[in-house]
Amino acid sequence: MTSRPQGPKRWSAQQIAEDLRRRMREGEFRESGQLPSTRELVEHYSTSGETLRQAVLKLKNWGLVTSQQGKGVYIRAIEPVEWHIRSTGLETHRGSTTVDDGWRASVESLGRVPSEDCVITAERAPDEVARWLELEPGAWAVVRRTLRRCDGVPFQLADYWFPRDVAMDSPLMDEPDSVVDDVLADIGHPVVRSRHTLRSWLPTDDEARRLELDPDATNPVTRHVVVGRGADKKPVCCVTTIAPGDRNVLIYDFEE
């Protein structure tokens, strides 16, 4: 432990959490990979056990630490991925504006290993998806539900939705490793325009379960939606990606 910090006479949970975050960023606990014991921290900050517990809970909510009963508080070792999202109109793929978001390329460029689990089904589109695809409420659609992993750790959920008349009985139904842009072009529905929409919120229980998030964490996730349209201006694809904020850094590059 370092010497007692110069700070307020009575440290609040917020102040302790911020100071511990600073110390983690400066690499003070890198060798051990975990915070000092509760007894040491209580003495270090001249605080109570309850105030320290609240401070550690804030660190967990920020996604910085995890705890194991009887073993201590561990610093999270997951490094975020810089996710370079291709911009509408700037990059083309086989002659069409791409809806491929560059996830795999972003991970590989960092020297890390991407992998995906994909399940393809036909089901009734949720109301929001039906609006994006301009379908009647309750209309059938094809969805490719994908769990994206980096170095084996879940990093994103990406669901690709297609109108049934676009995807049914096409390679989109049976080629989980195919590039969506390529297949859409091959079956006569190249994407020529796309719109990106981003929104952040706390993860739902289902999203937290699928992404293996700490149930106590309150880090937001970002929902990135891309609606791709064909030459006739009708939607041919809708991609919804759920990206936890502590695991993903979203980057857009624009040319002026």
GUTOR-112189 format. One line per 2 residues: number of its first residue (from 0); their letters; for each residue y negated, x negated, z negated of C-alpha. Coordinates in steps of 0.05 Angstrom, whole numbers. Layout:
BEGIN
NUM) a) Y,X,Z  ... $
END
This chain:
BEGIN
0) mt) 0,0,0  -71,-22,13 $
2) sr) -124,-22,-42  -152,45,-64 $
4) pq) -200,71,-10  -274,76,-19 $
6) gp) -287,150,-13  -307,212,-52 $
8) kr) -290,216,-126  -246,276,-110 $
10) ws) -210,275,-43  -197,342,-10 $
12) aq) -133,355,30  -174,353,94 $
14) qi) -204,285,76  -137,256,58 $
16) ae) -105,282,122  -162,252,164 $
18) dl) -157,185,128  -81,183,138 $
20) rr) -91,200,212  -140,142,218 $
22) rm) -91,95,185  -34,118,230 $
24) re) -77,107,292  -93,37,268 $
26) ge) -18,23,262  -15,14,187 $
28) fr) 53,48,180  82,25,247 $
30) es) 134,-22,216  165,29,168 $
32) gq) 155,89,214  139,135,155 $
34) lp) 86,149,103  90,119,34 $
36) st) 122,160,-21  88,219,-52 $
38) re) 79,181,-116  45,123,-80 $
40) lv) -2,169,-41  -21,210,-102 $
42) eh) -40,145,-137  -75,117,-76 $
44) ys) -120,177,-67  -126,194,-141 $
46) ts) -105,265,-125  -54,317,-146 $
48) ge) 14,329,-115  -7,398,-90 $
50) tl) -69,370,-55  -26,316,-22 $
52) rq) 25,368,0  -31,407,34 $
54) av) -55,343,68  15,328,94 $
56) lk) 21,399,119  -43,389,160 $
58) lk) -12,326,191  49,367,209 $
60) nw) 6,422,239  -29,369,281 $
62) gl) 39,346,306  32,276,277 $
64) vt) 89,276,226  155,309,210 $
66) sq) 191,312,143  263,307,121 $
68) qg) 283,336,54  295,279,4 $
70) kg) 280,225,56  205,226,66 $
72) vy) 151,240,117  162,207,185 $
74) ir) 110,190,238  126,224,304 $
76) ai) 147,172,356  139,217,417 $
78) ep) 89,187,467  53,239,509 $
80) ve) 61,240,585  0,235,629 $
82) wh) 14,294,676  -23,283,741 $
84) ir) -30,352,772  -41,354,846 $
86) st) -106,388,865  -112,445,914 $
88) gl) -134,421,983  -130,347,967 $
90) et) -57,331,975  -10,362,1026 $
92) hr) 64,364,1029  97,369,1097 $
94) gs) 34,400,1124  22,452,1069 $
96) tt) -20,454,1007  29,437,952 $
98) vd) 48,476,890  92,418,867 $
100) dg) 55,395,804  78,322,806 $
102) wr) 115,324,739  173,279,759 $
104) as) 127,228,793  81,227,731 $
106) ve) 139,211,685  170,159,731 $
108) sl) 103,124,740  103,111,665 $
110) gr) 172,78,668  204,137,632 $
112) vp) 263,181,652  252,253,674 $
114) se) 307,305,675  311,380,683 $
116) dc) 357,438,665  350,496,714 $
118) vi) 377,567,714  365,612,775 $
120) ta) 368,687,769  342,752,799 $
122) er) 308,796,748  251,845,740 $
124) ap) 184,809,738  143,814,674 $
126) de) 79,853,683  35,791,686 $
128) va) 80,757,738  82,821,779 $
130) rw) 6,821,781  3,748,802 $
132) le) 54,761,858  21,828,876 $
134) le) 86,866,864  97,936,838 $
136) pg) 108,939,762  181,926,747 $
138) aw) 196,899,816  254,850,824 $
140) av) 238,777,834  275,710,836 $
142) vr) 260,661,780  280,588,770 $
144) rt) 274,575,695  267,500,683 $
146) lr) 267,459,619  235,391,633 $
148) rc) 254,332,591  225,262,584 $
150) dg) 272,210,557  317,267,535 $
152) vp) 262,303,495  238,373,517 $
154) fq) 167,366,543  154,428,586 $
156) la) 179,496,607  167,511,681 $
158) dy) 186,579,711  181,587,787 $
160) wf) 176,660,808  184,686,879 $
162) pr) 181,756,910  251,779,924 $
164) dv) 239,785,999  218,712,1001 $
166) am) 273,679,960  334,725,962 $
168) ds) 393,694,999  352,630,1012 $
170) pl) 364,559,988  316,575,931 $
172) md) 374,613,899  425,557,899 $
174) ep) 391,489,903  362,474,833 $
176) ds) 343,402,851  306,421,915 $
178) vv) 230,412,922  201,482,923 $
180) dd) 148,465,974  199,438,1023 $
182) vl) 244,499,1017  186,548,1024 $
184) ad) 164,512,1088  235,511,1115 $
186) ig) 245,586,1105  179,603,1139 $
188) hp) 134,612,1078  92,549,1072 $
190) vv) 39,549,1018  -30,541,1049 $
192) rs) -73,558,989  -62,557,914 $
194) rh) -101,573,851  -93,538,784 $
196) tl) -107,574,717  -102,542,648 $
198) rs) -101,575,580  -82,551,510 $
200) wl) -50,586,451  1,576,396 $
202) pt) 73,576,421  114,638,416 $
204) dd) 179,635,376  219,631,441 $
206) ea) 175,575,469  180,536,403 $
208) rr) 256,545,403  266,523,475 $
210) le) 219,463,467  249,443,400 $
212) ld) 181,444,366  172,436,292 $
214) pd) 171,507,264  114,487,217 $
216) at) 70,458,271  9,495,296 $
218) np) -8,451,356  -26,495,415 $
220) vt) 10,496,482  -25,499,549 $
222) rh) -2,549,601  -14,523,671 $
224) vv) -6,576,725  -5,562,799 $
226) vg) -4,620,849  12,597,919 $
228) rg) -5,639,980  21,636,1051 $
230) ad) -16,640,1118  -21,715,1112 $
232) kk) -56,706,1044  2,740,1007 $
234) pv) 32,705,945  97,670,959 $
236) cc) 106,633,893  80,633,821 $
238) vt) 93,574,775  81,581,700 $
240) ti) 86,517,660  83,514,584 $
242) ap) 61,445,560  56,428,486 $
244) gd) -12,395,473  17,337,433 $
246) rn) 66,318,488  24,326,551 $
248) vl) -42,300,577  -65,341,637 $
250) iy) -102,301,690  -135,327,753 $
252) df) -162,278,805  -215,304,853 $
254) ee) -245,270,913  -319,282,924 $
END
